[in-house]
Amino acid sequence: MGNEKPATFSGGDGGVGTATGETGGFDDQADVLVNDLADKIRLPGGELSKTVARFNALAATGVDEDFHRGETPLEKERAALSGLMRPIRRAPFVAIPFNRSILGTKGGARTNARGQVMRNDGTVIAGLYAAGLAMANPIGTRAVGSGTTIGPNMTWGYICANAILKSNR
């Protein structure tokens, strides 16, 4: 296979799981989880189905036996506010490949709340956006822990995409 990468997949209801397979595009989407999405990310449908069933069973108990989410005091506090895991049941189903990396940065372009890059004087550089590790860390020079860049990277990409779409309407 050669292109095997972990892929995070989610449902329209907010449930998120992880599997490993050969990914197609950056953001593969499908309305049918096993038949369509599994084919797009080149993962055996039966394996994806088993992975989602296990994740959904763990979500129902609220205990993540596989990745131990929700075990630290901070995660327990956050889980009490928003829930720890939600089952994956509703389309659209999305898979995004993640490559392993060793290092993230703590530098980058300073941005506003829409991801627009700002000059030193605080004015916006029209049409220039930054997200993820290309932008200055929104929480400063602190490192929260390994793996904590994935969520913000995806979130800032989403924020920038929405700002771009809104500015072009």
C-alpha positions in Angstrom: 0.0 0.0 0.0 2.7 2.6 0.8 0.4 5.6 1.5 -1.0 4.3 4.8 -1.8 7.2 7.2 -4.0 7.6 10.2 -7.3 9.3 9.2 -9.7 10.9 11.6 -13.3 10.5 10.5 -16.4 12.1 11.8 -20.1 12.2 11.4 -22.4 15.2 11.0 -23.5 14.7 14.6 -20.0 15.6 16.0 -18.7 12.0 16.7 -15.0 11.5 15.8 -13.0 8.3 15.5 -9.6 7.3 14.1 -8.6 4.5 11.7 -5.5 3.8 9.5 -5.8 3.3 5.8 -4.6 4.6 2.5 -6.2 8.0 2.0 -7.4 9.5 -1.2 -8.0 13.3 -0.9 -7.4 15.7 1.9 -11.0 15.9 3.0 -12.9 12.8 1.8 -16.7 13.0 2.4 -19.5 10.6 1.9 -23.2 10.2 2.8 -22.8 6.5 3.4 -20.1 5.6 5.9 -19.2 2.0 5.1 -19.7 1.8 1.4 -18.7 5.3 0.2 -16.3 6.7 2.7 -14.4 3.4 3.2 -13.9 3.2 -0.5 -12.7 6.8 -0.8 -10.1 6.3 1.9 -9.2 2.8 0.6 -10.1 1.1 3.9 -11.9 -2.2 4.1 -15.6 -1.4 4.8 -15.8 -4.1 7.4 -12.9 -2.7 9.3 -14.3 0.8 9.2 -17.7 -0.5 10.3 -16.1 -2.4 13.3 -14.1 0.7 14.3 -17.2 2.9 14.3 -19.3 0.3 16.1 -16.6 0.1 18.8 -16.3 3.9 19.1 -20.1 4.2 19.3 -20.2 1.6 22.1 -17.5 3.4 24.0 -19.2 6.8 23.4 -22.4 5.3 25.0 -20.5 4.5 28.2 -18.5 7.7 28.2 -15.3 5.8 28.8 -12.5 5.9 26.1 -10.8 2.6 26.7 -8.7 3.0 23.5 -7.2 6.4 23.8 -8.1 7.3 27.4 -9.6 10.7 26.6 -11.2 12.3 29.6 -8.8 10.9 32.2 -6.9 14.1 33.1 -8.5 16.7 35.4 -8.7 19.2 32.5 -10.3 16.7 30.2 -12.8 15.7 32.9 -13.7 19.4 33.4 -14.2 19.8 29.6 -16.2 16.6 29.3 -18.6 17.7 32.0 -19.4 20.8 29.9 -19.7 19.3 26.5 -19.6 15.6 26.7 -16.6 13.4 26.1 -17.5 11.4 23.0 -20.5 11.5 20.7 -21.5 8.5 18.5 -20.9 8.6 14.8 -24.3 8.1 13.1 -25.3 10.9 10.8 -24.0 12.1 7.4 -22.0 13.7 6.1 -19.1 11.4 7.1 -15.7 13.0 6.7 -12.1 11.5 6.7 -9.0 13.7 7.0 -5.5 12.2 6.8 -3.0 13.0 9.4 0.8 12.5 8.9 3.0 12.0 11.8 5.2 15.0 12.7 7.8 15.6 15.3 7.7 19.3 15.8 5.3 22.2 15.7 6.2 25.8 15.8 5.5 28.6 18.2 5.9 31.3 15.7 4.2 32.5 12.6 2.0 35.3 11.2 -0.1 37.2 13.8 -3.8 37.0 12.8 -7.1 38.4 13.8 -10.2 36.4 14.9 -11.0 35.6 11.2 -7.5 34.3 10.5 -6.5 37.3 8.4 -2.8 38.1 8.7 -2.0 41.4 10.2 0.9 43.8 9.8 3.0 45.0 12.8 0.7 48.0 13.0 -2.4 45.8 13.4 -3.8 46.5 9.9 -5.0 43.5 7.8 -3.1 42.3 4.8 -6.0 41.9 2.3 -6.5 38.4 1.0 -3.8 36.8 3.2 -4.9 34.2 5.8 -3.0 31.9 8.1 -4.1 28.8 10.0 -2.5 26.0 12.0 1.2 26.0 12.4 1.6 28.8 9.9 0.1 31.3 12.3 1.3 32.6 15.6 0.0 30.4 18.4 -3.2 31.9 19.8 -2.2 30.9 23.4 1.3 32.4 23.2 4.5 30.4 23.7 2.9 27.8 25.9 2.8 24.1 24.8 -0.3 22.4 26.2 0.8 18.9 25.2 1.5 16.6 22.4 -1.3 16.2 19.8 -2.9 19.5 20.9 -2.2 21.2 17.5 -4.6 19.0 15.5 -7.9 20.5 16.8 -6.7 24.1 16.6 -5.2 23.5 13.1 -8.5 22.1 11.8 -10.5 24.8 13.6 -8.5 27.7 12.2 -8.6 26.2 8.7 -12.4 26.2 9.1 -12.5 29.8 10.4 -10.3 31.0 7.5 -12.4 29.1 4.9 -15.6 30.7 6.3 -14.1 34.2 6.3 -12.9 33.7 2.7 -16.3 32.5 1.6 -18.0 35.3 3.4 -15.7 38.0 1.9 -16.4 36.6 -1.6 -20.2 36.6 -1.5 
